[in-house]
Amino acid sequence: MHYRTLPWPQKGDKLFSTQSDGSESIIAGISVSFGGFADSFKDAADLIVAHLDVRESFERDRLIQPIIYLYRHYSELMLKAIIERGDELRQTQCLKDSMHHRLLDLWVTAKQVIVENELICTARELDAVENIIREFADADPRSFSFRYPVDK
């Protein structure tokens, strides 16, 4: 798509608009939990992947970074959701110290919650999750690699 054919905003356009019922159209139905936010990022990635023509290498190559970012962000938010649940169960405040993007650090805390609370998960499943998290962390330690062409 050429930049001149992009649907540029027009005078009077608004990003957030109030509906007749008083709700904000772009944010209606957004979850305020880490798990709800996580699900929305995964759903977006899944939709892109489902509509991707794998035979079209240009399309695949052009969309791989946002897809990976969406799945990485989903993973980060899910780890934070687990930590948040652990705080509720243990009456702690670990989430407060987990407001960063380091997946391996988040995983250590989330895994502790899973193990301590005997959440349904086998050792094999924990190992599989940890391997994926390590892959993400190796490729994108601070959540910049798939969002920007340069790192801080």
C-alpha positions as CSV (number, residue, x, y, z in Angstrom):
1,M,0.0,0.0,0.0
2,H,1.4,3.4,-1.0
3,Y,1.4,6.1,1.7
4,R,-0.9,8.3,-0.5
5,T,-3.6,5.6,-0.5
6,L,-3.6,5.2,3.3
7,P,-6.9,6.1,5.0
8,W,-5.5,9.2,6.6
9,P,-7.7,10.8,9.3
10,Q,-9.9,13.6,8.2
11,K,-10.7,16.8,10.0
12,G,-13.3,16.0,12.7
13,D,-12.3,12.3,13.0
14,K,-11.8,11.1,16.6
15,L,-10.0,8.1,17.9
16,F,-12.4,7.7,20.8
17,S,-16.0,8.6,20.1
18,T,-18.9,8.5,22.5
19,Q,-21.8,6.2,21.5
20,S,-25.5,7.0,22.1
21,D,-25.4,4.9,25.3
22,G,-22.5,7.0,26.6
23,S,-19.8,4.3,26.1
24,E,-16.6,4.9,24.3
25,S,-16.7,3.0,21.0
26,I,-13.1,2.0,20.7
27,I,-12.8,0.9,24.2
28,A,-16.1,-0.7,24.9
29,G,-15.7,-4.3,26.2
30,I,-12.0,-4.0,27.0
31,S,-11.0,-6.2,30.0
32,V,-9.2,-4.6,32.9
33,S,-7.4,-7.8,34.0
34,F,-4.0,-9.0,32.9
35,G,-5.6,-12.2,31.7
36,G,-8.2,-10.3,29.6
37,F,-5.6,-8.1,28.1
38,A,-3.4,-11.2,27.4
39,D,-6.3,-12.9,25.6
40,S,-6.9,-9.9,23.3
41,F,-3.2,-9.9,22.2
42,K,-3.3,-13.7,21.5
43,D,-6.6,-13.4,19.6
44,A,-5.1,-10.6,17.4
45,A,-2.0,-12.8,16.7
46,D,-4.2,-15.8,16.0
47,L,-6.4,-13.8,13.6
48,I,-3.4,-12.6,11.6
49,V,-1.9,-16.0,11.4
50,A,-5.2,-17.5,10.3
51,H,-5.5,-15.1,7.5
52,L,-1.9,-15.2,6.4
53,D,-1.3,-16.8,3.1
54,V,1.8,-18.8,3.9
55,R,2.6,-19.2,0.2
56,E,3.0,-15.4,-0.1
57,S,6.5,-14.9,1.4
58,F,6.3,-11.1,1.2
59,E,3.2,-11.0,3.3
60,R,4.6,-13.6,5.8
61,D,7.9,-11.8,6.1
62,R,6.2,-8.4,6.5
63,L,3.9,-9.6,9.3
64,I,6.3,-11.9,11.3
65,Q,7.5,-9.1,13.6
66,P,4.1,-8.0,14.7
67,I,2.9,-11.6,15.1
68,I,5.9,-12.5,17.3
69,Y,5.4,-9.3,19.3
70,L,1.8,-10.0,19.9
71,Y,2.5,-13.6,21.1
72,R,5.4,-12.3,23.3
73,H,3.2,-9.7,24.8
74,Y,0.5,-12.3,25.4
75,S,3.0,-14.4,27.2
76,E,4.2,-11.5,29.4
77,L,0.7,-10.5,30.3
78,M,-0.3,-14.2,31.1
79,L,2.7,-14.5,33.4
80,K,1.6,-11.3,35.1
81,A,-2.0,-12.7,35.4
82,I,-0.6,-15.8,37.2
83,I,1.5,-13.6,39.5
84,E,-1.6,-11.5,40.2
85,R,-3.6,-14.6,41.0
86,G,-0.7,-15.7,43.3
87,D,-0.9,-12.4,45.1
88,E,-4.6,-13.0,45.7
89,L,-4.1,-16.5,47.0
90,R,-1.1,-15.7,49.1
91,Q,-2.0,-12.2,50.1
92,T,1.3,-10.9,48.8
93,Q,2.3,-8.0,46.4
94,C,4.7,-9.7,44.0
95,L,2.9,-8.1,41.0
96,K,4.0,-4.7,42.1
97,D,7.7,-5.8,41.7
98,S,6.8,-7.5,38.4
99,M,6.0,-4.4,36.3
100,H,8.8,-4.9,33.8
101,H,9.3,-6.9,30.6
102,R,11.8,-9.5,31.6
103,L,10.1,-12.8,30.8
104,L,12.6,-15.0,32.6
105,D,12.2,-13.0,35.8
106,L,8.4,-13.1,35.5
107,W,8.5,-16.8,34.8
108,V,10.4,-17.5,38.0
109,T,7.7,-15.8,40.1
110,A,4.8,-17.3,38.0
111,K,6.3,-20.8,38.2
112,Q,6.5,-20.5,42.0
113,V,2.8,-19.6,42.1
114,I,1.9,-22.5,39.9
115,V,3.9,-25.0,42.0
116,E,3.0,-23.7,45.4
117,N,-0.7,-23.6,44.6
118,E,-0.7,-26.9,42.8
119,L,-2.3,-25.4,39.7
120,I,-3.1,-28.0,37.2
121,C,0.1,-28.5,35.3
122,T,2.5,-31.4,34.8
123,A,6.3,-31.2,35.1
124,R,6.4,-31.8,31.3
125,E,4.1,-28.9,30.7
126,L,6.1,-26.6,32.9
127,D,9.3,-27.6,31.1
128,A,7.6,-26.9,27.7
129,V,6.4,-23.5,28.9
130,E,9.8,-22.6,30.3
131,N,11.5,-23.6,27.0
132,I,9.2,-21.2,25.0
133,I,9.7,-18.4,27.5
134,R,13.5,-18.9,27.3
135,E,13.3,-18.7,23.4
136,F,11.3,-15.5,23.7
137,A,13.7,-14.1,26.3
138,D,16.8,-15.0,24.2
139,A,15.4,-13.3,21.1
140,D,13.8,-10.4,22.9
141,P,15.1,-9.9,26.4
142,R,13.4,-6.5,27.1
143,S,10.5,-6.4,24.7
144,F,12.1,-4.2,22.1
145,S,13.3,-6.6,19.4
146,F,10.0,-7.0,17.6
147,R,8.7,-3.5,18.3
148,Y,11.5,-1.3,17.1
149,P,14.3,-1.6,14.5
150,V,16.9,-0.6,17.2
151,D,17.3,-1.4,20.9
152,K,17.8,1.2,23.7
